[in-house]
């Protein structure tokens, strides 16, 4: 996700990603909350297909509903 954001030249404060337990076309969905500041936190649901990351922002068919579970998450800051 970090490489994806850098590739899009997006500035962010932190990213927190968790596995959702769901899948899309056989690929596991990971939901990432990205803090862009102000506070502006945006959800991205991502899948890895054929070695490339796709987000629901690129492909709206990838489901990205809210997940209220609270498993451990790792927060990376820039």
Secondary structure, 3 states (H helix, E strand, C coil): CHHHHHHCCCCCCEEEEEEEEEEECCEEEEEEEEECCCCCEEEEEEEEECCEEEECCCCCCCCCCCCCCCCCCEEEEC
